Amino acid sequence: MSSRETRTPAELFDLSGKVALVTGGSRGLGRAIVLGYAAAGADVVIASRKQEACESVAREVEALGRTALPVACHVGRWAELDTLVERAYDRFGRVDVLVNNAGLSPTAPSSAATSEELFDKVVAVNVKGPFRLSAIVAERMAAGEGGSVIGISSTGALRPSPRFAPYAGSKAALNAISVALAQEFAPKVRFNVISPGGFYTDISKKWATPGEDVPNVLLRRFGHPEEIVTAALYYASDASCYTTGSLLRVDGLGPV
């Protein structure tokens, strides 16, 4: 019997000794993933636009007994991504897990009223940045011991609707580039996507509040941020060692 066959579920999900880099890690789903990874034993690089917000979550990570590196970074700017990666490797010498979580989801009155500036901002944060960051981190992973790259997409990519067309398209593009990169960097680097639905975060306050019925969701509610963590742990850990190029929906919606 191989050692893989005798490993317990707890051992398979253990991230001890691993380093994770999470963009958009200072709030919402990103913060929940950061804290979930730290609780599982990982040290974490926390990236978002505001340094103070990153430092606040870093203190929470340190309270769990792990090491955190807070880095202010605009994901839509390639030069800042290069700096982010250099700082992560200078501090830890490795990145084992990359989570492309940062995203932008503005609405517009109509497609015709969507400005070029808004469209470009959405594409820069949701597609251009994750593509660049995935490529430069996966290249290092492939040259080392391998790793896992996780894209946080959206049910909007699978169920697009008016007023969200640029967002839906950008997340569909994230799904597509994840499959392409899974092929390019196999077998040492795995690429997978989580597709969340509505969650109770700062962004969703205008859509629903906890306790209210959400009629268009099969489970009749949005998700709580901590409910994304098990999916993120699965893709980050050895529990998913034979899974790449896949998409996991965490949306409560039922069949698409």
C-alpha positions in Angstrom: 0.0 0.0 0.0 1.4 3.4 -1.0 1.8 6.3 1.4 -0.8 8.2 -0.6 -3.4 5.5 0.2 -2.8 5.7 3.9 -3.0 9.5 4.3 -6.0 10.7 6.3 -8.4 13.4 5.1 -6.8 15.8 7.6 -3.4 15.1 6.2 -4.6 15.6 2.6 -5.9 19.0 3.4 -3.0 20.1 5.5 -1.1 23.1 4.2 1.7 23.1 6.7 4.9 24.4 5.2 3.1 25.9 2.2 3.0 29.5 1.1 -0.1 30.9 -0.5 -0.5 34.2 -2.3 -4.1 35.6 -2.3 -5.1 38.7 -4.3 -8.0 40.7 -3.0 -7.2 39.1 0.3 -8.1 41.9 2.6 -11.9 41.4 2.6 -14.8 39.3 1.6 -14.1 35.9 0.0 -10.4 36.7 -0.2 -10.1 37.3 3.6 -12.0 34.1 4.3 -9.6 32.1 2.1 -6.5 33.8 3.7 -7.7 32.9 7.2 -8.7 29.4 6.1 -5.3 28.7 4.6 -3.6 30.1 7.7 -5.7 27.8 9.9 -4.7 24.9 7.7 -1.0 25.7 8.4 0.0 28.0 5.5 1.9 31.2 5.5 0.2 33.8 3.4 1.0 36.8 1.1 -2.0 39.1 1.3 -2.4 41.5 -1.7 -5.0 44.2 -2.2 -4.9 47.8 -3.2 -4.8 49.2 0.4 -1.7 48.5 2.5 -3.6 49.2 5.8 -6.3 46.7 4.9 -3.7 44.0 4.1 -1.9 44.7 7.4 -5.1 44.3 9.3 -5.7 40.8 7.9 -2.0 40.0 8.4 -2.4 40.5 12.1 -5.3 38.0 12.1 -3.1 35.5 10.3 -0.3 36.1 12.8 -2.8 35.5 15.7 -3.3 32.0 14.2 0.4 31.4 14.5 1.4 31.8 10.9 3.5 34.4 9.0 1.9 36.9 6.8 3.3 39.4 4.2 0.9 42.3 3.4 1.5 43.9 0.0 -0.4 46.8 -1.5 -0.9 45.9 -5.2 -3.2 46.9 -8.1 -3.8 43.7 -9.9 -4.6 45.5 -13.2 -1.0 46.9 -13.4 1.6 44.4 -14.6 4.6 46.2 -13.1 3.0 46.0 -9.6 2.4 42.3 -10.1 6.1 41.8 -10.9 6.9 43.6 -7.7 4.4 41.5 -5.7 6.0 38.3 -6.9 9.5 39.5 -6.2 8.5 40.5 -2.6 6.8 37.1 -2.1 9.8 35.1 -3.2 12.3 37.4 -1.4 10.3 36.8 1.9 9.4 33.1 1.6 11.5 31.7 -1.3 8.5 30.0 -2.8 4.8 30.3 -3.6 2.9 27.0 -3.5 -0.6 28.3 -4.0 -1.8 31.3 -6.0 -5.4 32.5 -5.7 -6.6 35.0 -8.3 -9.4 36.4 -6.2 -9.3 40.2 -6.8 -12.1 41.3 -9.0 -14.2 44.2 -10.2 -17.9 44.0 -10.8 -19.4 47.4 -11.6 -22.8 47.8 -13.4 -23.8 50.2 -16.2 -27.2 51.5 -17.2 -27.0 49.6 -20.5 -24.4 48.1 -22.8 -24.4 51.2 -25.0 -23.9 53.4 -21.9 -20.9 51.4 -20.8 -17.8 53.6 -20.9 -14.5 52.5 -22.4 -12.9 53.4 -19.1 -15.2 51.1 -17.1 -14.8 48.2 -19.7 -11.0 48.5 -19.6 -10.9 48.6 -15.8 -13.0 45.4 -15.5 -10.8 43.6 -18.1 -7.6 44.8 -16.5 -8.5 43.5 -13.0 -10.5 40.4 -13.9 -8.5 39.0 -16.9 -5.2 40.9 -17.7 -3.9 40.8 -14.1 -4.7 37.1 -13.4 -3.2 36.1 -16.7 0.1 37.9 -16.0 0.3 36.8 -12.4 -0.6 33.2 -13.2 2.1 33.1 -15.9 4.9 34.5 -13.9 4.1 32.5 -10.7 3.4 29.2 -12.6 6.7 29.6 -14.4 8.5 29.6 -11.1 6.4 26.8 -9.7 7.1 24.6 -12.7 10.9 25.3 -12.3 10.6 24.2 -8.6 8.3 21.8 -6.8 5.1 22.6 -8.6 2.0 24.2 -7.2 -1.7 25.1 -7.5 -3.3 28.1 -9.2 -6.9 28.9 -8.4 -9.1 31.4 -10.2 -12.1 32.8 -8.4 -14.6 33.3 -11.2 -18.3 33.9 -11.0 -21.7 32.3 -11.8 -22.1 35.3 -14.0 -19.7 33.7 -16.5 -22.1 30.7 -16.7 -25.4 32.7 -16.4 -24.6 36.1 -18.0 -27.2 38.9 -17.7 -27.7 42.4 -19.0 -25.8 45.3 -17.3 -23.1 42.8 -16.2 -21.8 41.9 -19.7 -18.2 43.1 -19.3 -18.0 41.4 -15.9 -19.5 38.1 -17.2 -17.3 38.2 -20.2 -14.2 38.8 -18.2 -14.9 35.9 -15.8 -15.6 33.6 -18.8 -12.2 34.6 -20.1 -10.7 33.8 -16.7 -12.2 30.3 -17.0 -10.8 29.9 -20.5 -7.2 31.1 -19.7 -7.2 28.8 -16.7 -7.8 25.8 -19.0 -5.1 27.0 -21.4 -2.6 27.5 -18.6 -3.4 24.1 -17.1 -2.2 22.6 -20.4 0.8 24.8 -20.7 2.2 24.2 -17.2 1.2 20.5 -16.7 2.1 18.3 -15.0 3.8 20.2 -12.2 1.3 23.1 -11.9 -2.5 22.6 -11.6 -5.0 25.3 -12.6 -8.6 25.1 -11.4 -11.5 27.5 -11.0 -14.1 28.2 -8.3 -17.3 29.7 -9.5 -19.1 31.5 -6.6 -22.6 32.7 -6.7 -23.9 35.4 -4.4 -22.2 35.7 -1.0 -22.9 38.0 1.9 -20.0 40.4 1.5 -19.6 44.2 1.3 -20.5 44.0 -2.4 -23.7 42.1 -1.9 -25.3 44.4 0.7 -27.5 46.0 -1.9 -28.8 42.6 -3.2 -29.6 40.6 0.0 -29.1 40.5 3.7 -28.8 37.4 5.9 -32.1 35.9 6.9 -34.0 37.2 3.9 -35.3 34.8 1.3 -33.5 34.8 -2.0 -36.1 33.3 -4.4 -33.9 32.8 -7.5 -31.4 30.7 -5.5 -32.3 27.0 -5.0 -31.0 27.1 -1.4 -33.0 30.3 -0.8 -30.0 32.3 0.5 -26.6 33.6 -0.4 -23.4 32.0 0.9 -21.4 33.1 3.9 -17.7 33.9 3.1 -16.5 31.0 5.2 -18.5 28.6 2.9 -16.0 29.2 0.1 -13.0 28.0 2.2 -13.5 24.2 1.8 -13.5 24.6 -2.0 -10.4 26.8 -1.8 -8.7 24.3 0.5 -9.5 21.4 -1.8 -7.8 23.0 -4.8 -4.9 24.2 -2.8 -4.1 20.9 -1.1 -3.1 17.4 -2.0 -6.7 16.5 -1.7 -7.0 17.6 -5.4 -3.7 16.3 -6.6 -5.4 14.5 -9.6 -7.6 17.5 -10.6 -6.7 20.2 -13.1 -8.5 22.3 -15.6 -11.7 21.9 -13.7 -14.5 24.3 -12.5 -16.3 23.9 -9.2 -19.5 25.8 -8.6 -20.2 27.1 -5.1 -23.4 29.1 -5.8 -26.5 27.4 -4.2 -28.2 27.7 -7.6 -28.8 24.1 -8.6 -28.5 22.9 -12.2 -27.3 25.4 -14.8 
